[in-house]
Amino acid sequence: MMTIPSAGTLHYRVRCVGGIFSAVGPRAQRWALAWLLLALFQAHAARADDPRQLADDAVRANPGIEATRSRIEQMSALAEVAGSWTDPMVSVEYLNAPVDSFEIDRVPSGLQFMLQQKLPEWGWSDAATEVAEGQVAASRFETAEAELQLRSLVERLFWRLTLSNQLERVTQEHVQRTDELLDAVRAHYEVGRVGQNAVLRLEVLRDRLEDDLGDFERAQREVSAALVRAVSRPVGTRFETPTDTVPIAVDGTASSWLEEARRMRPLLGRLREEIGIERKSAELARIKTRPDVSVWFKYRVRTIDTPMDHGTDFVSLGLAVPIPWGSRIRGLGEQESHLHAEKGAQARLAEAVDTITSNLAAIEATWSRAFDKATRYRDHLLPAARATVETTLSDFSVGKADFANLYESEVELLQLERAYRNAAIVTYEQRALSRAETGTSAQGESQ
């Protein structure tokens, strides 16, 4: 894995380079400067991408998440007016106009103005607003869950690409090592110390390893394509991965992760909001069983003016209440439906917690085993296997070891190195999975 030296280390290295420059001639200084610039360029070019940054880029550029954010803004705007009353109604009419003449001053006719307003049931406005706000909150949790899973996917794809690249390099090293062993075995074959089968077995091993390189290339192209799609990068984008990875220890337990998930997992938050939405919707349906009340105010401007009637204007006030036969039945049915939906949401919440609990237990077991395995391979088995190959090759060159031991030690070293790389990468993948299950963010942490 790529490590960045501290400022003190860099200062020390610059002082060392300065001392070397002062101790050599001008021509050597120019060569040393060219070598230094080349080394700095190679180090910069080989710097690995940061999977956290790739995850951030994916979240910002993903069109599906952007569409969900726009939908949330739309729902928020509607939630602000969810509890609004209906519009008042104004009407104007001319009453009692005669049909046989235009002498309207002889009859009790006139203009009538009416203002009418439908009053919502008591508590309806607050309940409707709460339901709409709950739907907005549920959509926010849904978006956060999508972002969380996308981050986890990007990280796991990056580490899967890292594993493929590392296995390719390990295989290339063993192809070169096999060629070196072939030279040694051919020398012994020419003097009759080994049979031709020894040369053929090593050639088959070398050819098989070279064929494995094609599989790694195919895997790299597949994973890179999925990663390009996830981060919305142009087709053909190349990702730089670490040349080595240090296995990371388990940073918690399944029980502690479960507590974090209960607090932070967006999926659980969305399900809790759904429970609240159904409960509030049931209350809203119950409120709707009450009859709506309509009130009105009428003012009549009279045009008649006779000795018996001086045309005094009239004022009327009134209200209307419907008989809630059908609306009450419908409201009670909706209330019962939402109560059942609330129970279903509670069951889904319990199921989600059980699934998360099971997944976290599996992650802890897999992560712990992978870390122990990678550590044991790195500290004990791999050094011993490398020493075995070197010792066996030395003994083979002087006739103290046969070809079978040499061949088996080389194959065993290859298998151990591949297993170590795989186990080390598994620790990173399991960390990404644990974050996805608990809902914790990977931002601000080092690899």
N, C-alpha and C positions, 0 to 999 in steps of 0.2 A: 504494500500500500504506500502511496506517496505521502511523505512527511515533509513539512516545511520547517527548516531550521530556524532557531530563535535568532534574535538580533545579536546576542552575544556570540553565538556560534558563527554567524556570518561575518562579524567583525574580526573574529579570530582567523577565519579562513582568508579574509582579505589581507590581514597582516602577514599570514604565511606566504601568500602569493607575492606580496610586495618584497618579502625577504628573498624569495627565489629569484625575482627579477633583478634585484640588486646584486646577486651573486653570480649572474651569468652575463654573457656578452650581448651586444645589441641584436645580433642575428638570432640567438637563442631566445631573447626576449620576444622578438616578433613571432617565432614559432609557438612559444608558450602562450602569448596573447591569442593567437589564432586558435590554439587548442582550447583555451578557456572559453572563448566566444562560442566555439562549436559545442562544447559541453553544456554551456548555459542554454543554447538554442535547443539542444536535444532534451534537456531537462524540462524546458518550457513546453516543447511539443508533446512530450510524453506525459504531461500532467493529466491526471484522470479527471473525468467529469464528476461533479458532485450530484449524487442521486437525489438529495434534498432539493437542489436547485432545479433539477429536471422535473421533480414532482410539482414544484411551484409553477414552473412554466406550463406544465400540463393542465393544472387547475385554471390558470389564467386564460389559456388558449382553447380549452375544450368547448366546442359549440353547444353541446348538450347542457352543460352546467350554465353557460351564459344564457341559454334559453330559459332555464329554470329560474335564474335570477330575475329575468324580465317578467316571468309569470308571477313571481313573488311581489314585485313592484305593482303589477296590475291588481293582484288580490289585495294588497295593502290599500290601494286607492279605493277599491270597492268596500273594504272593511270600514273605512272612515264614514261612509254614508249608509252602512247596512241598517242602522236603527233610525233612519230618517222617516218622518211622517209622510203621508201622501199629500199631494198638493191640495190646497183649499180650492173650492169651486165657486166662481162668481157667475151669476146669471142675471139677465135683464129681460123683462117681458112687459108687453103692453096688454092690459087687462080690459075686458068688457067693451071693446070697440064695437059700435053698431055696424051692421052689415048693409043697412039700407040708406045710410047718409053719413056725411063727414062731420056732423054736428056733435062732436064728442063732448061738448060742454053741457049737454042736456042729459047725459047718462052718467052713472057712477063709474066711469072708466079712469085709467091712469097708468103710470109707469110703476113697475115693482122691481126692486133690486133685492137680490138674495146672495148671502155669503154662507157657504156650507163647508163644514170640515168633518172628516172622519177621524175619530179619536181611536188610536190603537189600544189594545188591551193593556191593562196595567202591568208593567214589567216587560212588555214585548220589546221595546226599543233597546233596553240594556241586554236582554237575552240574545237578540239578533246580533248586536255588536260583539258580544262575547264569542258567539259561534264563529263569526267571520274572523275575528282576531285569532281564535284557536286554529282555524284553517291556515292562516298565514304562518303562525308559529310552526305548525306541522310541516308546511312546505319548506320553511327554513331548515328544520331538522333533516328533512329529506335531502335537501341540497348539501348540507354539511356531511351527511352520510355518503353521498355520491363523491364528494371531494375526498373524503377519507379513504374510500375504497380505491379511487383513482391514484392517490398518492401511494397506497400500498402496492397496487399493480405496477406502477412505474418503478418503485424500488426493487420489487422482486424480479421484474424483467431485467433491470440493470445488473443485479447480482447474478442472474442466470446467464447473461451475456458475459459477465466477468468470469464465471466458471468455465464457459466454453472457450474463452480466450486463453485462460490459464492452462486448461487441459491441452489445448493445441500447442502451447509453448512447451509443456512438459513432454508431449509426444515428440515434438521436433527435437528436443534434447536427447530423447532416447533413440530416435532415428540416427542421430549423429553418434551416440554411444554404441549403438549396434554396428554401425559401419566400422568403428574403431575395433570392436570385438571381432568383427569379420576379418580385419587385417591380421589380428593376432592369431585367429584360428586357421586362416589360410596358410600362415607361416608354419604352423605346426602340421597342417595337412601336407604341405610340400615335403616335409621331412618324415612323414609317415607316423607321426605321433597321435593323430586323430583320424577318424574316417571321414568320408565325404558327407555322411549324414549330418555331421556337426556343421559344416558349411551350409548345407541346404536348410537346416533348421533355423539358423540365424538369418539367412536370406528370406525365408518365409516370415520370420518375425519382423524383419525390417519392412517387407512389402505390406504386411498387415498393418503396421503402424502408419505407413504412408497412406494406406487406404483409410485409416481412421481420421487422418487429416481432412479428407473430403467430407466425412460426417460432421466434423467440427465446423467446417466452413458452412455447410448447409444449416446447422443449428444457429450459427451466428447470423446468417442472413434472415432466418425465420424470426429469431428474437429481435434483431434490429428492426425488422419491418413492423413487428408489434409495438416496439418501443417508439418508433417514428410515428406510428398512428396514435399512440397514447399521448405523446407530447405535442402532436400537431406540427411536426417538423417536415421540411421538404424530403421527398423520397431520395434515398441515397445518402442521408446524413450519417456521418460516422461518429460513433461514441468512443471516447477513450476510457478504458477501464483500468483499475489498479493491476499492477503486475504481481502483487502479493497481497494477501489479506491475513490479518491476525485474528484468530477466532475470538469472539466476544462472549463473556460469561453471561449467564442468565441474570437479569437485573431485577428480579422479583420472584414472586410465587403466584401460582394460579389463584389463590385466595385473595392476595393483595391486588392482583390484576382485576379480579371480579368486582372488587369494591370500586376501583377506578372506572370500570365499565358502567357500573350502576350510576355513577355521577356524570360521566363524560360521553358515553356512547350516544351518538345522535340517533341511532336506530331506536334505542329505548326511549329517548326523549320524544321521538315522533309517535311511538305507540302510546305513551302517556298522554300526549296531546290528543290522540284519537279517542282515548277513553273520555277525556274531558269534553271533547266535541260532542260525542254521542250523549253524554250526560246532559250537557247544556241544550242539545237539540231536543232531548226528551222533555226538558223543562219548557222549551219554546213551544213544542207541540201541545203541552198541557195548557199553556197560556192561550193558545189559539182556540181552545175549546170554549173560551168565554166569548160572549157576543160582542161584536163591534158596535160602538155607539157613534151615531152621526148627529151633529148639532147644526142648527142653522139660525140665521138672523135675516128677517125680511123687512124691507122698508118700502111702503107703497106711496107714491106721489099721486094724489087724486086731482083730477082736472074739473070736476063738477063744481058748480057754484049756483045754488038755488036758494030760495027762501027757506026751504026745509033742510037743506044740506049744504053747508058752507065749504065742503071739500077738505075737511081736516085729513091730514096724512095718517096712515095706519102703520103700526109696527107690530111684527110677529116674531116670536121666539119658539123654537121647537126642537125636539130630538126624536130619533128613531132608533129602535133596538130590534135587530132581527131575532127570530125564534131559532135558536141554534140546534135544530134537529140534525141536519146533515153535517154541519161543521163540527159539532161535538163528536159525532161518530168517527169522522175522518181524523180529528185531532187525537182522539184516544188511540186509534189505530197507529198513527205515526209515533205517538209516545211509546207504545208497546214495541214497535219496530226498533226505535232507537235504544230502548233498554236492552233488547236482545243483542243489538250491535255493540253496545257497551260491554256486555259479557264476552262477546267474541273478541273484542280488542284486548280485554284483560287476559283471555286465554292466549292470544298471540304474544302478549308481553311475557307471560310466564314461559311460553315455549321459547321465545327469543333468549330469555335469561338462561334457560336450561341448555340451549345450543351454545351460547357463549361460554358457559361453565365447562361444557364438554370440550369445546375447542381450545380453551385456555389450558386445560389439563393436558391435552395432547401436545400443545405447543411447548409447555414446560418440559414434558418428557422428551420430546424430540430435540429441543434446544439444549437441554442438559446433557443428553447423550452425545450430541454432535460436538459440544464443547469439550467434553471429557475425551472423546475419541480424537479430535483434532489436536488437543494438547498432548495426549499420550503419543500420538504418531509423530508430532513435531519434536518433542523433547527426548523420546526414547527410540521408537521403532525406526523412524527414518534415519537418524544417525547410525543406528546399528546396521540397517540394511545397506547404507552407503559404504560403511566400513567393511561389511561382508563382501560386497561386490569388489572393492579394491583389493581386499585380502585374497579373495578367491582368484581374481585375475593374476595377482602376484604369484600365488601358489601354482596356478595353471601354467604360467610361463616357465616355471622350473620343474614341472612335472609332479607337484604335490597334490594337485586337485584335478579331477577329471572334468570333461566338458559339461556333463549333466549338472554338476554343482554350479558351474559358471552360468549356464543358461538359466537355471532356476533362480539364482540370486538376482540376475538382471530382470527377469520377469516379475519377481516378487517386489523389487524396488519400484518398478513401474506401477504395479498395482497399489502399493502403499502411497506413492506420491499422488496418484489419482484420488485415492480414498481420502487423503489428507485435504486436498483442495476441495473436494466435495463436502467434507464435514465442516470445513471452515466457512464455506459459503452458506451452508445450511444455517449456521448461527445468525447470519445477516438476514436470511429469508425469514427465519422464525421471529426475529426482532420486528421485521416489517409486519408480519402477521399478528404479532401481539399488539402492535400499535393499532392495527385495523380493528382488532376485537375490542380493545379497551377505549378507543376513541382518542388516544393521546396523539399529540402532534410531534412530528420528527424535526420541527424547526428548532434551530439553535443548538443541536447536538452534533458532536463530532462523530466521524465514522469509527 
